[in-house]
Amino acid sequence: MARRTCQNCKQVVDEVLTREGNKVIKSCPRCGYTFVSYEVGKGYIVPPRG
């Protein structure tokens, strides 16, 4: 897992990787901020909402 600085809570955290079917979500374990969300095999990244 990668360590990132969360833009929302300003802490350095290990990002949480969650898979829901073909969708992969990388988020902050403290506040739930979504770093990146994408579908496997689509060839592009969907920008996070919010």
PDBQT receptor file of N, H, CA, C and O in Angstrom, charges set to zero:
ATOM      1  N   MET A   1       0.833  -1.178   0.000  1.00  0.00    +0.000 N 
ATOM      2  CA  MET A   1       0.000   0.000   0.000  1.00  0.00    +0.000 C 
ATOM      3  C   MET A   1       0.880   1.245   0.000  1.00  0.00    +0.000 C 
ATOM      4  O   MET A   1       1.996   1.244   0.519  1.00  0.00    +0.000 OA
ATOM      5  N   ALA A   2       0.359   2.278  -0.581  1.00  0.00    +0.000 N 
ATOM      6  H   ALA A   2      -0.548   2.279  -1.003  1.00  0.00    +0.000 HD
ATOM      7  CA  ALA A   2       1.097   3.534  -0.703  1.00  0.00    +0.000 C 
ATOM      8  C   ALA A   2       0.697   4.502   0.408  1.00  0.00    +0.000 C 
ATOM      9  O   ALA A   2      -0.435   4.484   0.890  1.00  0.00    +0.000 OA
ATOM     10  N   ARG A   3       1.645   5.339   0.799  1.00  0.00    +0.000 N 
ATOM     11  H   ARG A   3       2.564   5.353   0.407  1.00  0.00    +0.000 HD
ATOM     12  CA  ARG A   3       1.357   6.393   1.768  1.00  0.00    +0.000 C 
ATOM     13  C   ARG A   3       1.148   7.691   1.014  1.00  0.00    +0.000 C 
ATOM     14  O   ARG A   3       1.934   8.045   0.135  1.00  0.00    +0.000 OA
ATOM     15  N   ARG A   4       0.092   8.393   1.362  1.00  0.00    +0.000 N 
ATOM     16  H   ARG A   4      -0.546   8.105   2.076  1.00  0.00    +0.000 HD
ATOM     17  CA  ARG A   4      -0.240   9.663   0.715  1.00  0.00    +0.000 C 
ATOM     18  C   ARG A   4      -0.652  10.680   1.750  1.00  0.00    +0.000 C 
ATOM     19  O   ARG A   4      -1.034  10.333   2.867  1.00  0.00    +0.000 OA
ATOM     20  N   THR A   5      -0.570  11.950   1.365  1.00  0.00    +0.000 N 
ATOM     21  H   THR A   5      -0.260  12.232   0.457  1.00  0.00    +0.000 HD
ATOM     22  CA  THR A   5      -1.097  13.025   2.187  1.00  0.00    +0.000 C 
ATOM     23  C   THR A   5      -2.524  13.302   1.723  1.00  0.00    +0.000 C 
ATOM     24  O   THR A   5      -2.758  13.628   0.559  1.00  0.00    +0.000 OA
ATOM     25  N   CYS A   6      -3.454  13.169   2.632  1.00  0.00    +0.000 N 
ATOM     26  H   CYS A   6      -3.264  12.905   3.577  1.00  0.00    +0.000 HD
ATOM     27  CA  CYS A   6      -4.865  13.383   2.311  1.00  0.00    +0.000 C 
ATOM     28  C   CYS A   6      -5.131  14.875   2.153  1.00  0.00    +0.000 C 
ATOM     29  O   CYS A   6      -4.710  15.675   2.988  1.00  0.00    +0.000 OA
ATOM     30  N   GLN A   7      -5.824  15.247   1.091  1.00  0.00    +0.000 N 
ATOM     31  H   GLN A   7      -6.166  14.597   0.412  1.00  0.00    +0.000 HD
ATOM     32  CA  GLN A   7      -6.147  16.648   0.851  1.00  0.00    +0.000 C 
ATOM     33  C   GLN A   7      -7.226  17.155   1.795  1.00  0.00    +0.000 C 
ATOM     34  O   GLN A   7      -7.347  18.359   2.020  1.00  0.00    +0.000 OA
ATOM     35  N   ASN A   8      -8.001  16.241   2.342  1.00  0.00    +0.000 N 
ATOM     36  H   ASN A   8      -7.902  15.263   2.160  1.00  0.00    +0.000 HD
ATOM     37  CA  ASN A   8      -9.103  16.634   3.208  1.00  0.00    +0.000 C 
ATOM     38  C   ASN A   8      -8.673  16.789   4.673  1.00  0.00    +0.000 C 
ATOM     39  O   ASN A   8      -8.918  17.831   5.280  1.00  0.00    +0.000 OA
ATOM     40  N   CYS A   9      -8.033  15.755   5.246  1.00  0.00    +0.000 N 
ATOM     41  H   CYS A   9      -7.834  14.908   4.753  1.00  0.00    +0.000 HD
ATOM     42  CA  CYS A   9      -7.661  15.803   6.663  1.00  0.00    +0.000 C 
ATOM     43  C   CYS A   9      -6.199  16.170   6.898  1.00  0.00    +0.000 C 
ATOM     44  O   CYS A   9      -5.781  16.299   8.049  1.00  0.00    +0.000 OA
ATOM     45  N   LYS A  10      -5.397  16.345   5.818  1.00  0.00    +0.000 N 
ATOM     46  H   LYS A  10      -5.736  16.241   4.883  1.00  0.00    +0.000 HD
ATOM     47  CA  LYS A  10      -4.002  16.806   5.878  1.00  0.00    +0.000 C 
ATOM     48  C   LYS A  10      -3.067  15.870   6.654  1.00  0.00    +0.000 C 
ATOM     49  O   LYS A  10      -2.037  16.320   7.158  1.00  0.00    +0.000 OA
ATOM     50  N   GLN A  11      -3.403  14.584   6.758  1.00  0.00    +0.000 N 
ATOM     51  H   GLN A  11      -4.239  14.219   6.348  1.00  0.00    +0.000 HD
ATOM     52  CA  GLN A  11      -2.582  13.595   7.436  1.00  0.00    +0.000 C 
ATOM     53  C   GLN A  11      -1.924  12.680   6.406  1.00  0.00    +0.000 C 
ATOM     54  O   GLN A  11      -2.480  12.463   5.330  1.00  0.00    +0.000 OA
ATOM     55  N   VAL A  12      -0.740  12.138   6.727  1.00  0.00    +0.000 N 
ATOM     56  H   VAL A  12      -0.289  12.315   7.602  1.00  0.00    +0.000 HD
ATOM     57  CA  VAL A  12      -0.100  11.146   5.870  1.00  0.00    +0.000 C 
ATOM     58  C   VAL A  12      -0.650   9.793   6.289  1.00  0.00    +0.000 C 
ATOM     59  O   VAL A  12      -0.473   9.376   7.434  1.00  0.00    +0.000 OA
ATOM     60  N   VAL A  13      -1.318   9.103   5.366  1.00  0.00    +0.000 N 
ATOM     61  H   VAL A  13      -1.461   9.442   4.436  1.00  0.00    +0.000 HD
ATOM     62  CA  VAL A  13      -2.011   7.849   5.677  1.00  0.00    +0.000 C 
ATOM     63  C   VAL A  13      -1.682   6.781   4.636  1.00  0.00    +0.000 C 
ATOM     64  O   VAL A  13      -1.238   7.094   3.532  1.00  0.00    +0.000 OA
ATOM     65  N   ASP A  14      -1.904   5.511   5.001  1.00  0.00    +0.000 N 
ATOM     66  H   ASP A  14      -2.265   5.256   5.899  1.00  0.00    +0.000 HD
ATOM     67  CA  ASP A  14      -1.844   4.407   4.042  1.00  0.00    +0.000 C 
ATOM     68  C   ASP A  14      -3.198   4.353   3.362  1.00  0.00    +0.000 C 
ATOM     69  O   ASP A  14      -4.222   4.218   4.033  1.00  0.00    +0.000 OA
ATOM     70  N   GLU A  15      -3.221   4.458   2.031  1.00  0.00    +0.000 N 
ATOM     71  H   GLU A  15      -2.389   4.568   1.486  1.00  0.00    +0.000 HD
ATOM     72  CA  GLU A  15      -4.507   4.459   1.334  1.00  0.00    +0.000 C 
ATOM     73  C   GLU A  15      -5.144   3.073   1.390  1.00  0.00    +0.000 C 
ATOM     74  O   GLU A  15      -4.447   2.059   1.359  1.00  0.00    +0.000 OA
ATOM     75  N   VAL A  16      -6.465   3.040   1.474  1.00  0.00    +0.000 N 
ATOM     76  H   VAL A  16      -7.031   3.865   1.499  1.00  0.00    +0.000 HD
ATOM     77  CA  VAL A  16      -7.235   1.806   1.535  1.00  0.00    +0.000 C 
ATOM     78  C   VAL A  16      -7.695   1.463   0.129  1.00  0.00    +0.000 C 
ATOM     79  O   VAL A  16      -8.269   2.305  -0.563  1.00  0.00    +0.000 OA
ATOM     80  N   LEU A  17      -7.448   0.236  -0.293  1.00  0.00    +0.000 N 
ATOM     81  H   LEU A  17      -6.982  -0.447   0.269  1.00  0.00    +0.000 HD
ATOM     82  CA  LEU A  17      -7.846  -0.232  -1.613  1.00  0.00    +0.000 C 
ATOM     83  C   LEU A  17      -9.099  -1.080  -1.458  1.00  0.00    +0.000 C 
ATOM     84  O   LEU A  17      -9.087  -2.086  -0.748  1.00  0.00    +0.000 OA
ATOM     85  N   THR A  18     -10.190  -0.675  -2.126  1.00  0.00    +0.000 N 
ATOM     86  H   THR A  18     -10.200   0.142  -2.703  1.00  0.00    +0.000 HD
ATOM     87  CA  THR A  18     -11.464  -1.384  -2.058  1.00  0.00    +0.000 C 
ATOM     88  C   THR A  18     -11.889  -1.781  -3.460  1.00  0.00    +0.000 C 
ATOM     89  O   THR A  18     -11.826  -0.971  -4.385  1.00  0.00    +0.000 OA
ATOM     90  N   ARG A  19     -12.325  -3.036  -3.622  1.00  0.00    +0.000 N 
ATOM     91  H   ARG A  19     -12.375  -3.694  -2.870  1.00  0.00    +0.000 HD
ATOM     92  CA  ARG A  19     -12.807  -3.502  -4.924  1.00  0.00    +0.000 C 
ATOM     93  C   ARG A  19     -14.290  -3.816  -4.831  1.00  0.00    +0.000 C 
ATOM     94  O   ARG A  19     -14.732  -4.527  -3.929  1.00  0.00    +0.000 OA
ATOM     95  N   GLU A  20     -15.053  -3.278  -5.776  1.00  0.00    +0.000 N 
ATOM     96  H   GLU A  20     -14.694  -2.700  -6.509  1.00  0.00    +0.000 HD
ATOM     97  CA  GLU A  20     -16.483  -3.550  -5.881  1.00  0.00    +0.000 C 
ATOM     98  C   GLU A  20     -16.747  -3.993  -7.308  1.00  0.00    +0.000 C 
ATOM     99  O   GLU A  20     -17.012  -3.164  -8.179  1.00  0.00    +0.000 OA
ATOM    100  N   GLY A  21     -16.678  -5.301  -7.557  1.00  0.00    +0.000 N 
ATOM    101  H   GLY A  21     -16.463  -5.975  -6.850  1.00  0.00    +0.000 HD
ATOM    102  CA  GLY A  21     -16.811  -5.796  -8.925  1.00  0.00    +0.000 C 
ATOM    103  C   GLY A  21     -15.605  -5.391  -9.739  1.00  0.00    +0.000 C 
ATOM    104  O   GLY A  21     -14.479  -5.732  -9.379  1.00  0.00    +0.000 OA
ATOM    105  N   ASN A  22     -15.812  -4.664 -10.839  1.00  0.00    +0.000 N 
ATOM    106  H   ASN A  22     -16.727  -4.387 -11.132  1.00  0.00    +0.000 HD
ATOM    107  CA  ASN A  22     -14.716  -4.173 -11.671  1.00  0.00    +0.000 C 
ATOM    108  C   ASN A  22     -14.193  -2.819 -11.201  1.00  0.00    +0.000 C 
ATOM    109  O   ASN A  22     -13.184  -2.343 -11.723  1.00  0.00    +0.000 OA
ATOM    110  N   LYS A  23     -14.848  -2.192 -10.236  1.00  0.00    +0.000 N 
ATOM    111  H   LYS A  23     -15.667  -2.579  -9.813  1.00  0.00    +0.000 HD
ATOM    112  CA  LYS A  23     -14.475  -0.859  -9.785  1.00  0.00    +0.000 C 
ATOM    113  C   LYS A  23     -13.481  -0.939  -8.637  1.00  0.00    +0.000 C 
ATOM    114  O   LYS A  23     -13.677  -1.703  -7.691  1.00  0.00    +0.000 OA
ATOM    115  N   VAL A  24     -12.402  -0.139  -8.720  1.00  0.00    +0.000 N 
ATOM    116  H   VAL A  24     -12.243   0.482  -9.488  1.00  0.00    +0.000 HD
ATOM    117  CA  VAL A  24     -11.374  -0.065  -7.682  1.00  0.00    +0.000 C 
ATOM    118  C   VAL A  24     -11.390   1.346  -7.111  1.00  0.00    +0.000 C 
ATOM    119  O   VAL A  24     -11.379   2.325  -7.857  1.00  0.00    +0.000 OA
ATOM    120  N   ILE A  25     -11.415   1.448  -5.779  1.00  0.00    +0.000 N 
ATOM    121  H   ILE A  25     -11.423   0.652  -5.173  1.00  0.00    +0.000 HD
ATOM    122  CA  ILE A  25     -11.457   2.741  -5.102  1.00  0.00    +0.000 C 
ATOM    123  C   ILE A  25     -10.296   2.811  -4.121  1.00  0.00    +0.000 C 
ATOM    124  O   ILE A  25     -10.110   1.903  -3.311  1.00  0.00    +0.000 OA
ATOM    125  N   LYS A  26      -9.507   3.893  -4.193  1.00  0.00    +0.000 N 
ATOM    126  H   LYS A  26      -9.658   4.630  -4.851  1.00  0.00    +0.000 HD
ATOM    127  CA  LYS A  26      -8.432   4.141  -3.241  1.00  0.00    +0.000 C 
ATOM    128  C   LYS A  26      -8.857   5.337  -2.405  1.00  0.00    +0.000 C 
ATOM    129  O   LYS A  26      -9.097   6.419  -2.940  1.00  0.00    +0.000 OA
ATOM    130  N   SER A  27      -8.952   5.141  -1.073  1.00  0.00    +0.000 N 
ATOM    131  H   SER A  27      -8.756   4.262  -0.638  1.00  0.00    +0.000 HD
ATOM    132  CA  SER A  27      -9.474   6.197  -0.221  1.00  0.00    +0.000 C 
ATOM    133  C   SER A  27      -8.678   6.326   1.074  1.00  0.00    +0.000 C 
ATOM    134  O   SER A  27      -7.842   5.484   1.402  1.00  0.00    +0.000 OA
ATOM    135  N   CYS A  28      -8.963   7.408   1.799  1.00  0.00    +0.000 N 
ATOM    136  H   CYS A  28      -9.641   8.093   1.533  1.00  0.00    +0.000 HD
ATOM    137  CA  CYS A  28      -8.332   7.702   3.077  1.00  0.00    +0.000 C 
ATOM    138  C   CYS A  28      -9.045   6.908   4.180  1.00  0.00    +0.000 C 
ATOM    139  O   CYS A  28     -10.274   6.943   4.254  1.00  0.00    +0.000 OA
ATOM    140  N   PRO A  29      -8.296   6.187   5.048  1.00  0.00    +0.000 N 
ATOM    141  CA  PRO A  29      -8.946   5.431   6.122  1.00  0.00    +0.000 C 
ATOM    142  C   PRO A  29      -9.477   6.311   7.253  1.00  0.00    +0.000 C 
ATOM    143  O   PRO A  29     -10.342   5.867   8.007  1.00  0.00    +0.000 OA
ATOM    144  N   ARG A  30      -8.987   7.540   7.393  1.00  0.00    +0.000 N 
ATOM    145  H   ARG A  30      -8.284   7.901   6.780  1.00  0.00    +0.000 HD
ATOM    146  CA  ARG A  30      -9.426   8.423   8.479  1.00  0.00    +0.000 C 
ATOM    147  C   ARG A  30     -10.726   9.144   8.149  1.00  0.00    +0.000 C 
ATOM    148  O   ARG A  30     -11.670   9.111   8.939  1.00  0.00    +0.000 OA
ATOM    149  N   CYS A  31     -10.784   9.804   6.975  1.00  0.00    +0.000 N 
ATOM    150  H   CYS A  31     -10.017   9.831   6.334  1.00  0.00    +0.000 HD
ATOM    151  CA  CYS A  31     -11.949  10.642   6.667  1.00  0.00    +0.000 C 
ATOM    152  C   CYS A  31     -12.793  10.108   5.507  1.00  0.00    +0.000 C 
ATOM    153  O   CYS A  31     -13.911  10.581   5.302  1.00  0.00    +0.000 OA
ATOM    154  N   GLY A  32     -12.283   9.132   4.743  1.00  0.00    +0.000 N 
ATOM    155  H   GLY A  32     -11.375   8.748   4.909  1.00  0.00    +0.000 HD
ATOM    156  CA  GLY A  32     -13.052   8.556   3.650  1.00  0.00    +0.000 C 
ATOM    157  C   GLY A  32     -12.893   9.278   2.324  1.00  0.00    +0.000 C 
ATOM    158  O   GLY A  32     -13.592   8.950   1.365  1.00  0.00    +0.000 OA
ATOM    159  N   TYR A  33     -11.989  10.260   2.239  1.00  0.00    +0.000 N 
ATOM    160  H   TYR A  33     -11.422  10.527   3.018  1.00  0.00    +0.000 HD
ATOM    161  CA  TYR A  33     -11.760  10.995   0.999  1.00  0.00    +0.000 C 
ATOM    162  C   TYR A  33     -11.296  10.022  -0.094  1.00  0.00    +0.000 C 
ATOM    163  O   TYR A  33     -10.426   9.190   0.161  1.00  0.00    +0.000 OA
ATOM    164  N   THR A  34     -11.858  10.110  -1.299  1.00  0.00    +0.000 N 
ATOM    165  H   THR A  34     -12.565  10.786  -1.506  1.00  0.00    +0.000 HD
ATOM    166  CA  THR A  34     -11.505   9.234  -2.409  1.00  0.00    +0.000 C 
ATOM    167  C   THR A  34     -10.353   9.844  -3.194  1.00  0.00    +0.000 C 
ATOM    168  O   THR A  34     -10.502  10.901  -3.807  1.00  0.00    +0.000 OA
ATOM    169  N   PHE A  35      -9.186   9.163  -3.174  1.00  0.00    +0.000 N 
ATOM    170  H   PHE A  35      -9.066   8.304  -2.677  1.00  0.00    +0.000 HD
ATOM    171  CA  PHE A  35      -8.030   9.615  -3.941  1.00  0.00    +0.000 C 
ATOM    172  C   PHE A  35      -8.251   9.360  -5.422  1.00  0.00    +0.000 C 
ATOM    173  O   PHE A  35      -8.060  10.256  -6.245  1.00  0.00    +0.000 OA
ATOM    174  N   VAL A  36      -8.654   8.136  -5.767  1.00  0.00    +0.000 N 
ATOM    175  H   VAL A  36      -8.808   7.408  -5.098  1.00  0.00    +0.000 HD
ATOM    176  CA  VAL A  36      -8.865   7.762  -7.159  1.00  0.00    +0.000 C 
ATOM    177  C   VAL A  36      -9.880   6.627  -7.212  1.00  0.00    +0.000 C 
ATOM    178  O   VAL A  36      -9.969   5.808  -6.297  1.00  0.00    +0.000 OA
ATOM    179  N   SER A  37     -10.649   6.594  -8.312  1.00  0.00    +0.000 N 
ATOM    180  H   SER A  37     -10.577   7.259  -9.055  1.00  0.00    +0.000 HD
ATOM    181  CA  SER A  37     -11.641   5.554  -8.536  1.00  0.00    +0.000 C 
ATOM    182  C   SER A  37     -11.605   5.202 -10.016  1.00  0.00    +0.000 C 
ATOM    183  O   SER A  37     -11.659   6.089 -10.867  1.00  0.00    +0.000 OA
ATOM    184  N   TYR A  38     -11.513   3.918 -10.326  1.00  0.00    +0.000 N 
ATOM    185  H   TYR A  38     -11.468   3.198  -9.634  1.00  0.00    +0.000 HD
ATOM    186  CA  TYR A  38     -11.464   3.517 -11.729  1.00  0.00    +0.000 C 
ATOM    187  C   TYR A  38     -12.050   2.123 -11.919  1.00  0.00    +0.000 C 
ATOM    188  O   TYR A  38     -12.182   1.352 -10.969  1.00  0.00    +0.000 OA
ATOM    189  N   GLU A  39     -12.400   1.818 -13.173  1.00  0.00    +0.000 N 
ATOM    190  H   GLU A  39     -12.293   2.445 -13.944  1.00  0.00    +0.000 HD
ATOM    191  CA  GLU A  39     -12.896   0.496 -13.532  1.00  0.00    +0.000 C 
ATOM    192  C   GLU A  39     -11.794  -0.264 -14.244  1.00  0.00    +0.000 C 
ATOM    193  O   GLU A  39     -11.163   0.265 -15.158  1.00  0.00    +0.000 OA
ATOM    194  N   VAL A  40     -11.559  -1.499 -13.833  1.00  0.00    +0.000 N 
ATOM    195  H   VAL A  40     -12.073  -1.929 -13.091  1.00  0.00    +0.000 HD
ATOM    196  CA  VAL A  40     -10.525  -2.328 -14.424  1.00  0.00    +0.000 C 
ATOM    197  C   VAL A  40     -10.903  -2.648 -15.867  1.00  0.00    +0.000 C 
ATOM    198  O   VAL A  40     -12.017  -3.092 -16.143  1.00  0.00    +0.000 OA
ATOM    199  N   GLY A  41      -9.957  -2.416 -16.790  1.00  0.00    +0.000 N 
ATOM    200  H   GLY A  41      -9.052  -2.056 -16.565  1.00  0.00    +0.000 HD
ATOM    201  CA  GLY A  41     -10.178  -2.746 -18.195  1.00  0.00    +0.000 C 
ATOM    202  C   GLY A  41     -10.769  -1.629 -19.022  1.00  0.00    +0.000 C 
ATOM    203  O   GLY A  41     -10.911  -1.791 -20.234  1.00  0.00    +0.000 OA
ATOM    204  N   LYS A  42     -11.123  -0.499 -18.427  1.00  0.00    +0.000 N 
ATOM    205  H   LYS A  42     -11.008  -0.368 -17.443  1.00  0.00    +0.000 HD
ATOM    206  CA  LYS A  42     -11.724   0.606 -19.181  1.00  0.00    +0.000 C 
ATOM    207  C   LYS A  42     -10.685   1.473 -19.879  1.00  0.00    +0.000 C 
ATOM    208  O   LYS A  42     -10.974   2.064 -20.919  1.00  0.00    +0.000 OA
ATOM    209  N   GLY A  43      -9.468   1.556 -19.315  1.00  0.00    +0.000 N 
ATOM    210  H   GLY A  43      -9.233   1.076 -18.470  1.00  0.00    +0.000 HD
ATOM    211  CA  GLY A  43      -8.401   2.338 -19.946  1.00  0.00    +0.000 C 
ATOM    212  C   GLY A  43      -8.411   3.811 -19.598  1.00  0.00    +0.000 C 
ATOM    213  O   GLY A  43      -7.664   4.580 -20.202  1.00  0.00    +0.000 OA
ATOM    214  N   TYR A  44      -9.229   4.235 -18.647  1.00  0.00    +0.000 N 
ATOM    215  H   TYR A  44      -9.836   3.610 -18.156  1.00  0.00    +0.000 HD
ATOM    216  CA  TYR A  44      -9.244   5.641 -18.220  1.00  0.00    +0.000 C 
ATOM    217  C   TYR A  44      -9.597   5.706 -16.742  1.00  0.00    +0.000 C 
ATOM    218  O   TYR A  44     -10.138   4.752 -16.182  1.00  0.00    +0.000 OA
ATOM    219  N   ILE A  45      -9.288   6.831 -16.114  1.00  0.00    +0.000 N 
ATOM    220  H   ILE A  45      -8.848   7.606 -16.568  1.00  0.00    +0.000 HD
ATOM    221  CA  ILE A  45      -9.556   7.025 -14.690  1.00  0.00    +0.000 C 
ATOM    222  C   ILE A  45     -10.727   7.978 -14.523  1.00  0.00    +0.000 C 
ATOM    223  O   ILE A  45     -10.782   9.029 -15.161  1.00  0.00    +0.000 OA
ATOM    224  N   VAL A  46     -11.662   7.604 -13.663  1.00  0.00    +0.000 N 
ATOM    225  H   VAL A  46     -11.618   6.750 -13.144  1.00  0.00    +0.000 HD
ATOM    226  CA  VAL A  46     -12.817   8.443 -13.350  1.00  0.00    +0.000 C 
ATOM    227  C   VAL A  46     -12.429   9.363 -12.205  1.00  0.00    +0.000 C 
ATOM    228  O   VAL A  46     -12.054   8.872 -11.140  1.00  0.00    +0.000 OA
ATOM    229  N   PRO A  47     -12.504  10.702 -12.384  1.00  0.00    +0.000 N 
ATOM    230  CA  PRO A  47     -12.114  11.617 -11.309  1.00  0.00    +0.000 C 
ATOM    231  C   PRO A  47     -13.051  11.479 -10.097  1.00  0.00    +0.000 C 
ATOM    232  O   PRO A  47     -14.239  11.204 -10.266  1.00  0.00    +0.000 OA
ATOM    233  N   PRO A  48     -12.521  11.669  -8.875  1.00  0.00    +0.000 N 
ATOM    234  CA  PRO A  48     -13.356  11.533  -7.687  1.00  0.00    +0.000 C 
ATOM    235  C   PRO A  48     -14.397  12.642  -7.597  1.00  0.00    +0.000 C 
ATOM    236  O   PRO A  48     -14.177  13.760  -8.062  1.00  0.00    +0.000 OA
ATOM    237  N   ARG A  49     -15.527  12.313  -6.993  1.00  0.00    +0.000 N 
ATOM    238  H   ARG A  49     -15.705  11.404  -6.615  1.00  0.00    +0.000 HD
ATOM    239  CA  ARG A  49     -16.590  13.307  -6.795  1.00  0.00    +0.000 C 
ATOM    240  C   ARG A  49     -16.397  13.962  -5.457  1.00  0.00    +0.000 C 
ATOM    241  O   ARG A  49     -15.908  13.343  -4.512  1.00  0.00    +0.000 OA
ATOM    242  N   GLY A  50     -16.782  15.217  -5.377  1.00  0.00    +0.000 N 
ATOM    243  H   GLY A  50     -17.180  15.720  -6.145  1.00  0.00    +0.000 HD
ATOM    244  CA  GLY A  50     -16.751  15.891  -4.076  1.00  0.00    +0.000 C 
ATOM    245  C   GLY A  50     -15.704  16.845  -3.978  1.00  0.00    +0.000 C 
ATOM    246  O   GLY A  50     -15.552  17.491  -2.941  1.00  0.00    +0.000 OA
TER     247      GLY A  50
